[in-house]
């Protein structure tokens, strides 16, 4: 089942890439295909597929279900609430879908926390298989079948479909040609810092004005202001990102200015 079913013309369509130029293939193993179809057909994920940069296939895990009822889960040994994915259907699915170059990722709350660095890593692969668990998780033996386990945060969801959408969106937008290269270079976390504040028209709104430097036309001053504000926002909201960061001379100087500004503001 393909994830593609059209999309908004307002996004702007470009001719599809030449045959054989697909950069990334993704197979998503799920028990709820409908949860993925519409989101993956829209915006940047849809556009990346329209352009032939990526091919995303939504695969129903019940194809490999057991018995007449295509069972994929069972009660846990030792008792306890909820059902757990059985290893046989997952193993059969991976036996069919996996290739030598494949990377199999289990979306699991116990996995490594997904990051921009990991998104870049996955965007450089040629074939991803994303396994979306449900219920109480997976039989422990399934973990030996995957190459990585990824979590999108420290909270509980009903299954792996929403995490899979997060991973796919973050990865597809990094493929060359998916969006403007300058956009990905300046986004939050792209340089290890939060992104600087951004403004658009009108220049004044309810007494709030756009910083004069942004309308000055002085490109170097704008660049320096953006870097300083990026450091200011990171220090205020995510100081952990600055811990252990190898600051450039300019960054260190601007960070000192930020701390001086904050100190002066408290007096």
Secondary structure by P-SEA (a helix, b strand, c coil): cccccccccccccccccccccccbbbbbbccccccccccccccaaaaaaaaccbbbbbbccccccccccccccccccccccbbbbbaaaaaaaaaacccccbbbbbbccccccccaaaaaaaaaccbbbbbbbccccccaaaaaaccbbbbccccccccaaaaaaaaaaaaaaaccccccaaaaacccccccccccccccccccccccccccccccccaaaaaaaaaaaaaaaaaaccccccccccccaaaaaaaaaaaaaaaaaac
